[in-house]
Amino acid sequence: MGKKEVKTKSTAGLLIVIIVAILVIINLISLNLFSRADLTDNNIYSLTDSSRELVGSLNDRLTIKAYVSNDLPAPHNNDARYIKDLLDDYKAYSRGYLHYEFIDPVKDDKEEEAQGYRVPPLQFNVFKNDKTEFIKGYKGLVVLYGDKHETIQFVENTSNLEYDLSRAINKLTQTNIPSIAFTSGNGEPDMSSGLNWANQLLQKEYRVQYLNLDDLKTIPPEVKVLFIVSPKQSFSDWELYVIDQFLMRGGRLVFLVDGFNVDIQNSMATPIENNLDSLMYFYGAGIKKNLVIDAQCKMVPVMRNMGNFQMQSVVQYPFYISVQNFNEDNPIVKSMKSFDILFANSLDLNPNLDAGTERQILFTTSEQSGTRTVPVDISPEKKYYKEDFNQKNLPLAAALTGHFESYFNDRDIPEYTGMDTLNTAPIPEKIDRVDDGRIIVVGNGTFITDDNRRNNNAFIILMNIADWMTQDKGLISIRSKQVTGRMLKVTSDGTKKIVKYINIFAMPLIVVLFGVIRWQFKRSLRNKEIQ
């Protein structure tokens, strides 16, 4: 073996040793200098600016105890790493005020402590030795601040964890919890029937109460937002006056109002007279007496007779709209991708809007939509044609801000004949205008009822409305970054045909073209060799 060959092998060996050493050093350094790139659309694996600001404003020690078992089965075993990474992010931005502990309640003999904070033991299925076994485990967190605490009993979905943690931190550290109210006494759904789920969600962040306005001289001053949801009966003139003066005194109004009372069983829809139309229109956006249909819609099951049998099939139902057009300039909906709404009314936009009032349309129908008025056939088996969807971008929700005049400036003040159940005497003096009012109008109220509980995006919009009305934009940005479905856009028949023919003919043409080019190339090489 020559000297040159030995030297080459020695150099190669030394190079390998150097490369391995460099890789080892890089790995050792990376343990302490960990970083990651979040390439997701909504940065769902990165702490939002709002959460960073929240923990950055801490001025006292806050402790998070993560009661997470070490031996959880898949897929739960992957969540422990995510929880730790998230808590590391919180800690990094807390200026030293946030601390956390990872505790295995079973191995660390802390089960009694965990259950004292209402973190329950859970059973997990494990397939072992050809049989299914059950093991006990924990996957909950407790946030402690001073003598108060908030519990996240079970981390079911890590995509919601940042919101749950920031909500808990915000609730523990804020001095005043905002109060919101719902009207009652006019056929609205209430906490026990219809709004139970919405009430549970809202009570995590707000004080919630229900008010019969006929029995009040004024809405209590601690109430910041008044929700009027799906009333079926008429509001009295006094109730309208109380609503109007609540707005004039700086309160926020949310109208989630249905134009029709829908009987699905009998395929009937009858108009609702709630006496709110002129009030809402005066402020800038009323509700039209129509039902909106949209080619961009959801499927519903129907039963069909097949001889002596009944078969279930699914059909497109244009009244069940899949909303995908959102206003990206408003924080309530700017991060939404889709939202399903059943039996919506389009808005009646007042063209004579006050110069000091701004109106933003929050979401609209698609490019292929239409409306139906009395009599309305809502049968799922009704056939629809292209000409039925001859309208586009019908407004379904709006946000109004700025200057509002009192609805009663040119009207007589109604007489109060109620019981004043909250002892709000005397009747406050009438106010004529407000310069920083806020109103939300949606042409549907049932989207936040218990029947719609599975529609998670509907309740995200509800909570975003509450946050925006109380000016807590931070929680909106955290909640809205959750993963949402990306629906396919409705395309024209011409576009569908183009895509179809491209899929059929494009690949064979590419193969043929490649073959022709290759044949020509080889042919030219042979000609050169012959020459």
Legacy VTK file of the C-alpha trace (Angstrom):
# vtk DataFile Version 3.0
C-alpha trace
ASCII
DATASET POLYDATA
POINTS 531 float
0.000 0.000 0.000
1.487 3.332 -1.076
2.083 6.292 1.168
-0.385 8.337 -0.854
-3.187 5.803 -0.313
-2.480 5.600 3.451
-2.512 9.377 3.697
-5.839 9.554 1.841
-7.443 6.997 4.168
-6.095 8.802 7.245
-7.476 12.098 5.966
-10.890 10.506 5.291
-10.950 8.946 8.766
-10.006 12.233 10.385
-12.729 14.005 8.384
-15.347 11.506 9.600
-14.232 11.976 13.221
-14.443 15.771 12.852
-17.948 15.585 11.303
-19.186 13.267 14.094
-17.671 15.567 16.731
-19.363 18.610 15.170
-22.747 16.808 15.126
-22.354 15.806 18.796
-21.487 19.389 19.782
-24.459 20.756 17.793
-26.808 18.293 19.540
-25.445 19.206 22.975
-25.880 22.916 22.253
-29.400 22.371 20.868
-30.528 20.889 24.183
-30.157 24.332 25.749
-30.862 26.452 22.667
-34.100 24.872 21.455
-36.127 26.688 18.798
-38.828 25.748 16.333
-40.575 27.186 13.304
-44.372 27.238 13.264
-45.508 26.983 9.632
-49.235 26.512 10.373
-51.763 29.001 8.996
-52.863 30.402 12.372
-49.574 29.703 14.235
-51.388 27.180 16.398
-48.140 25.916 17.951
-46.880 29.363 18.976
-47.906 31.531 21.905
-50.033 34.466 20.729
-49.041 38.061 21.414
-52.057 38.338 23.726
-50.855 35.475 25.933
-47.353 36.948 25.999
-48.723 40.319 27.095
-50.960 38.641 29.685
-48.144 36.803 31.497
-45.791 39.719 30.891
-48.096 41.922 32.978
-47.963 39.641 36.042
-46.762 41.369 39.201
-47.010 38.446 41.604
-46.122 34.761 41.600
-48.404 32.506 39.544
-48.011 28.725 39.701
-49.303 26.115 37.266
-49.433 22.517 38.464
-49.624 19.987 35.634
-51.000 16.710 36.980
-49.993 14.454 34.083
-49.265 10.726 34.373
-46.033 9.551 32.752
-47.314 6.259 31.327
-50.443 7.359 29.451
-51.272 5.332 26.315
-51.299 6.788 22.801
-52.373 9.344 21.712
-52.381 10.944 25.190
-48.678 10.237 25.748
-47.752 12.802 23.078
-49.632 15.581 24.856
-47.212 15.760 27.802
-44.451 17.152 25.563
-46.810 19.735 24.058
-47.987 20.821 27.528
-44.380 21.229 28.704
-43.413 23.239 25.597
-46.419 25.512 26.081
-45.658 26.076 29.768
-42.027 26.822 28.870
-43.290 29.527 26.497
-45.510 31.039 29.189
-42.624 30.999 31.662
-40.213 32.629 29.204
-42.460 35.698 28.811
-43.509 36.043 32.476
-40.461 38.000 33.714
-39.880 35.315 36.329
-43.374 35.446 37.861
-44.763 32.232 36.338
-43.593 28.851 37.628
-44.838 25.383 36.850
-44.539 21.864 38.219
-45.006 18.534 36.436
-46.527 16.000 38.812
-47.412 12.334 38.317
-50.107 11.973 41.011
-49.804 8.170 41.220
-46.005 7.848 41.334
-45.477 11.033 43.380
-48.223 10.134 45.879
-50.146 13.334 45.052
-53.546 11.867 44.155
-55.270 13.428 47.152
-53.796 16.825 46.253
-54.909 16.541 42.610
-58.435 15.508 43.536
-58.566 18.340 46.080
-58.220 20.703 43.112
-60.974 18.724 41.282
-58.575 17.049 38.834
-60.218 13.615 38.579
-58.568 10.242 37.936
-59.514 8.806 34.545
-59.476 5.330 33.054
-57.491 4.773 29.865
-57.694 1.696 27.631
-54.424 -0.172 27.026
-54.048 -3.207 24.758
-51.467 -5.433 26.437
-50.690 -9.173 26.290
-53.476 -9.742 23.742
-56.124 -8.197 25.973
-57.542 -4.801 26.866
-56.630 -3.444 30.275
-57.587 -0.272 32.112
-55.056 1.986 33.780
-55.650 4.989 35.992
-54.147 8.276 34.901
-54.344 12.055 35.136
-54.131 14.827 32.542
-55.275 18.078 34.134
-53.865 21.429 35.217
-54.401 23.864 38.076
-53.533 27.572 37.922
-52.860 29.161 41.340
-52.635 32.883 42.040
-52.697 34.160 45.606
-55.489 32.342 47.440
-57.451 31.645 44.241
-57.215 28.865 41.685
-58.746 27.725 38.397
-58.850 24.080 37.321
-58.626 22.516 33.871
-59.890 19.062 34.791
-58.874 17.235 31.627
-56.842 18.382 28.621
-58.989 16.765 25.948
-57.752 18.822 23.004
-54.351 20.533 23.079
-55.439 23.014 20.383
-57.656 24.647 23.036
-55.074 24.566 25.820
-53.562 28.021 25.306
-57.026 29.568 25.363
-58.009 27.626 28.503
-54.797 28.610 30.302
-54.929 32.282 29.292
-58.618 32.456 30.204
-57.815 31.019 33.649
-54.881 33.416 34.167
-56.980 36.367 33.000
-59.842 35.439 35.326
-57.530 35.057 38.348
-55.626 38.288 37.792
-58.379 40.700 36.737
-60.013 42.728 39.500
-63.479 43.219 37.948
-65.348 40.438 36.150
-67.602 41.913 33.409
-71.334 41.327 33.686
-73.602 40.526 30.742
-77.363 39.989 30.607
-79.972 38.267 28.445
-83.530 39.531 28.025
-86.390 37.283 29.149
-90.180 37.341 29.135
-90.699 37.556 25.365
-90.418 33.919 24.362
-86.606 33.879 24.390
-84.708 30.676 25.209
-83.294 30.780 28.733
-80.637 29.155 30.894
-82.709 26.027 31.600
-84.110 25.498 28.101
-82.163 26.544 25.065
-79.192 28.535 26.346
-77.765 26.089 28.873
-74.551 25.442 26.915
-74.047 29.111 25.993
-74.618 30.017 29.636
-71.972 27.517 30.807
-69.395 28.912 28.371
-70.093 32.545 29.206
-70.014 31.968 32.969
-66.379 30.887 32.691
-65.484 34.512 31.918
-68.482 36.669 32.823
-71.228 37.152 35.344
-74.452 36.233 33.526
-77.987 37.283 34.455
-81.446 37.244 32.867
-83.629 40.370 32.930
-87.325 40.964 32.268
-87.144 44.553 31.036
-90.831 45.258 31.676
-90.099 45.042 35.408
-87.084 47.377 35.346
-86.809 51.151 35.354
-83.289 50.836 33.991
-80.754 48.092 33.383
-78.345 47.741 36.353
-75.146 49.758 35.817
-72.843 46.744 36.273
-74.264 45.146 33.091
-71.949 45.906 30.163
-73.612 43.899 27.363
-77.279 43.059 26.717
-78.092 40.035 24.520
-81.501 39.829 22.836
-81.719 36.261 21.530
-84.482 34.789 19.379
-87.575 36.429 20.946
-90.905 35.010 19.769
-93.198 37.683 21.287
-93.442 41.466 20.983
-91.387 43.792 23.143
-93.421 46.543 24.802
-92.657 50.195 24.116
-91.226 50.467 27.637
-88.822 47.602 26.949
-87.683 49.344 23.763
-87.076 52.492 25.796
-85.005 50.581 28.382
-82.939 49.010 25.564
-82.441 52.389 23.895
-81.362 54.129 27.100
-78.999 51.268 27.957
-77.208 51.994 24.670
-77.250 55.751 25.337
-75.553 55.153 28.720
-72.661 53.274 27.120
-74.060 49.735 27.174
-73.507 47.341 24.269
-76.379 45.672 22.391
-76.381 42.270 20.684
-79.422 41.427 18.540
-79.490 37.732 17.534
-82.955 37.743 16.018
-84.996 35.303 13.912
-87.468 36.586 11.355
-89.454 33.344 11.186
-90.768 30.720 13.554
-89.806 27.469 11.807
-91.733 24.200 12.155
-89.465 21.609 10.544
-91.855 18.694 11.122
-94.623 20.335 9.086
-92.262 22.197 6.706
-93.782 25.533 7.694
-92.290 28.946 8.492
-94.375 31.808 9.877
-93.161 35.404 10.419
-92.340 36.551 13.962
-93.574 39.947 15.142
-91.244 41.039 17.940
-91.533 44.857 17.590
-87.737 45.172 17.217
-87.528 45.779 13.455
-87.891 49.569 13.450
-85.513 49.958 16.432
-82.738 47.916 14.811
-83.257 49.589 11.417
-83.069 53.016 13.085
-79.652 52.121 14.516
-78.431 50.967 11.094
-79.305 47.309 10.416
-82.653 45.559 10.680
-83.853 42.050 9.783
-85.670 41.362 6.508
-88.703 39.097 6.511
-87.117 36.440 4.351
-85.198 33.203 4.628
-81.887 32.935 2.835
-80.931 29.999 0.596
-77.425 29.289 -0.634
-75.909 26.828 -3.103
-72.997 26.577 -0.658
-74.930 24.528 1.870
-74.867 21.483 4.138
-76.319 18.019 3.649
-79.254 16.792 5.749
-80.797 13.309 6.080
-84.277 12.618 4.658
-86.479 9.533 4.731
-87.837 8.294 1.398
-90.377 5.596 0.604
-88.937 2.729 -1.457
-91.934 0.459 -2.011
-92.821 -1.010 1.379
-89.621 0.269 2.954
-88.256 3.603 4.084
-84.679 4.466 3.209
-82.588 7.306 4.586
-80.597 9.407 2.161
-78.845 12.758 2.338
-79.631 15.824 0.250
-78.264 19.340 -0.029
-80.400 21.735 2.016
-80.022 25.373 0.838
-81.495 26.747 4.085
-78.554 25.207 5.998
-75.872 27.636 4.887
-72.136 27.016 5.062
-70.840 30.569 5.526
-67.312 31.164 4.230
-67.240 34.904 3.446
-65.934 36.715 6.537
-64.768 40.267 7.180
-61.029 40.012 7.810
-60.944 43.520 9.311
-63.106 42.671 12.334
-61.587 40.583 15.171
-64.863 38.747 15.819
-64.654 36.777 12.565
-61.320 37.574 10.923
-59.837 34.134 11.687
-62.981 32.145 10.880
-62.905 29.784 7.899
-66.415 28.342 7.995
-69.594 28.581 10.042
-72.894 26.742 9.587
-76.185 28.541 10.144
-79.734 27.203 9.680
-82.676 29.409 8.630
-80.940 32.773 8.475
-82.454 36.115 7.498
-80.625 38.727 5.464
-80.097 42.166 6.969
-82.082 45.262 6.045
-79.351 47.914 5.870
-80.454 51.495 6.567
-78.992 53.677 3.774
-79.337 56.839 5.912
-76.565 55.924 8.311
-75.397 58.673 10.659
-72.101 60.250 9.575
-70.537 59.279 12.908
-71.593 55.625 12.683
-69.448 52.915 11.110
-71.066 49.721 9.812
-69.064 46.565 9.102
-70.640 43.503 7.497
-69.302 40.524 9.467
-70.250 37.693 7.099
-72.304 37.136 3.958
-73.693 34.404 1.745
-71.792 33.055 -1.257
-71.881 34.228 -4.877
-74.826 31.866 -5.505
-77.614 32.628 -3.059
-81.202 33.827 -2.908
-84.146 34.529 -0.603
-87.599 33.131 0.083
-90.554 35.084 1.470
-94.031 34.092 2.695
-95.219 31.477 1.970
-91.934 29.616 2.516
-91.581 25.956 1.570
-88.780 24.577 3.757
-89.184 20.923 2.806
-85.776 19.230 2.317
-87.190 17.399 -0.710
-88.006 20.582 -2.630
-86.000 20.871 -5.844
-83.946 23.986 -6.558
-82.633 25.317 -9.842
-79.782 27.583 -10.865
-82.090 30.585 -11.243
-83.109 30.240 -7.569
-79.603 31.386 -6.608
-79.528 34.671 -8.521
-78.234 36.887 -5.681
-74.814 37.144 -4.072
-73.091 38.239 -0.869
-76.280 38.832 1.109
-75.379 40.349 4.516
-76.166 38.061 7.456
-74.470 39.928 10.326
-73.201 43.440 10.995
-71.265 45.397 13.615
-72.179 49.048 14.184
-69.945 51.407 16.147
-69.697 55.091 16.943
-72.403 57.761 17.234
-76.054 56.819 17.827
-79.067 59.048 18.402
-81.824 57.924 20.765
-84.710 56.130 19.074
-87.025 58.175 21.312
-85.737 61.646 20.412
-88.826 62.201 18.228
-91.137 59.862 20.130
-93.049 60.055 23.385
-91.423 58.343 26.356
-93.609 55.340 27.294
-95.192 55.105 30.722
-93.632 52.692 33.192
-96.132 50.268 34.780
-93.801 47.504 35.982
-92.871 46.138 39.400
-89.219 47.347 39.568
-88.009 43.973 40.844
-84.418 45.232 41.240
-85.412 48.454 43.066
-83.832 50.713 40.457
-85.929 53.803 41.347
-86.029 56.568 40.327
-86.296 56.460 36.534
-83.061 57.974 35.163
-83.205 61.110 33.060
-83.390 60.467 29.313
-80.128 60.663 27.341
-80.310 61.751 23.685
-77.087 60.387 22.144
-73.952 58.326 22.609
-70.647 58.723 20.764
-68.976 55.353 21.432
-71.807 52.839 21.112
-71.507 49.270 19.868
-74.217 47.074 18.340
-74.142 43.597 16.789
-77.011 42.408 14.567
-77.262 38.802 13.302
-80.195 37.536 11.259
-80.482 34.366 13.328
-80.688 33.580 17.035
-80.891 29.804 17.151
-77.233 29.284 16.201
-76.224 29.646 19.881
-78.962 27.406 21.310
-78.455 23.936 22.760
-79.760 22.287 19.575
-76.668 23.637 17.822
-74.178 22.558 20.493
-72.095 20.454 18.093
-71.385 23.528 15.948
-68.207 24.644 17.719
-67.597 27.630 15.429
-70.993 29.094 16.336
-69.985 29.295 19.985
-66.567 30.681 19.082
-68.448 33.545 17.393
-70.646 33.962 20.492
-67.627 34.210 22.804
-65.829 36.517 20.367
-68.860 38.821 20.351
-68.867 38.928 24.160
-65.114 39.637 24.259
-65.322 42.329 21.569
-68.215 44.011 23.323
-66.278 44.079 26.601
-63.156 45.092 24.626
-61.118 42.015 25.573
-59.537 41.464 22.155
-56.801 39.252 23.589
-58.993 36.217 24.194
-60.509 36.622 20.706
-57.117 36.198 19.039
-56.319 33.107 21.132
-59.699 31.425 20.656
-59.844 32.163 16.941
-56.514 30.510 16.147
-57.995 27.061 16.791
-58.042 24.719 13.822
-61.159 25.105 11.683
-62.320 23.175 8.662
-61.362 24.411 5.220
-64.461 24.008 3.086
-64.271 23.639 -0.674
-65.525 26.686 -2.538
-68.499 26.320 -4.868
-67.214 26.373 -8.465
-68.979 26.880 -11.773
-69.830 24.000 -14.118
-67.256 25.307 -16.625
-64.464 25.206 -14.030
-65.469 21.687 -12.995
-65.268 20.496 -16.631
-61.837 22.085 -17.124
-60.478 20.396 -13.977
-62.056 17.093 -15.029
-60.471 17.105 -18.507
-57.090 18.183 -17.126
-57.160 15.205 -14.735
-58.095 12.843 -17.582
-55.780 14.025 -20.364
-52.924 16.001 -18.784
-50.859 13.089 -17.443
-51.051 10.951 -20.635
-50.071 14.000 -22.725
-47.091 14.686 -20.445
-45.931 11.050 -20.770
-46.307 11.145 -24.590
-44.481 14.482 -24.788
-41.656 13.144 -22.618
-41.396 10.071 -24.861
-41.246 12.171 -28.049
-38.544 14.440 -26.589
-36.515 11.447 -25.401
-36.845 9.732 -28.798
-35.735 12.903 -30.605
-32.771 13.261 -28.233
-31.611 9.657 -28.811
-32.139 10.025 -32.545
-29.936 13.134 -32.664
-27.217 11.293 -30.685
-27.262 8.388 -33.161
-27.031 10.787 -36.100
-23.968 12.430 -34.540
-22.309 9.025 -33.986
-22.938 8.053 -37.616
-21.456 11.331 -38.815
LINES 1 532
531 0 1 2 3 4 5 6 7 8 9 10 11 12 13 14 15 16 17 18 19 20 21 22 23 24 25 26 27 28 29 30 31 32 33 34 35 36 37 38 39 40 41 42 43 44 45 46 47 48 49 50 51 52 53 54 55 56 57 58 59 60 61 62 63 64 65 66 67 68 69 70 71 72 73 74 75 76 77 78 79 80 81 82 83 84 85 86 87 88 89 90 91 92 93 94 95 96 97 98 99 100 101 102 103 104 105 106 107 108 109 110 111 112 113 114 115 116 117 118 119 120 121 122 123 124 125 126 127 128 129 130 131 132 133 134 135 136 137 138 139 140 141 142 143 144 145 146 147 148 149 150 151 152 153 154 155 156 157 158 159 160 161 162 163 164 165 166 167 168 169 170 171 172 173 174 175 176 177 178 179 180 181 182 183 184 185 186 187 188 189 190 191 192 193 194 195 196 197 198 199 200 201 202 203 204 205 206 207 208 209 210 211 212 213 214 215 216 217 218 219 220 221 222 223 224 225 226 227 228 229 230 231 232 233 234 235 236 237 238 239 240 241 242 243 244 245 246 247 248 249 250 251 252 253 254 255 256 257 258 259 260 261 262 263 264 265 266 267 268 269 270 271 272 273 274 275 276 277 278 279 280 281 282 283 284 285 286 287 288 289 290 291 292 293 294 295 296 297 298 299 300 301 302 303 304 305 306 307 308 309 310 311 312 313 314 315 316 317 318 319 320 321 322 323 324 325 326 327 328 329 330 331 332 333 334 335 336 337 338 339 340 341 342 343 344 345 346 347 348 349 350 351 352 353 354 355 356 357 358 359 360 361 362 363 364 365 366 367 368 369 370 371 372 373 374 375 376 377 378 379 380 381 382 383 384 385 386 387 388 389 390 391 392 393 394 395 396 397 398 399 400 401 402 403 404 405 406 407 408 409 410 411 412 413 414 415 416 417 418 419 420 421 422 423 424 425 426 427 428 429 430 431 432 433 434 435 436 437 438 439 440 441 442 443 444 445 446 447 448 449 450 451 452 453 454 455 456 457 458 459 460 461 462 463 464 465 466 467 468 469 470 471 472 473 474 475 476 477 478 479 480 481 482 483 484 485 486 487 488 489 490 491 492 493 494 495 496 497 498 499 500 501 502 503 504 505 506 507 508 509 510 511 512 513 514 515 516 517 518 519 520 521 522 523 524 525 526 527 528 529 530
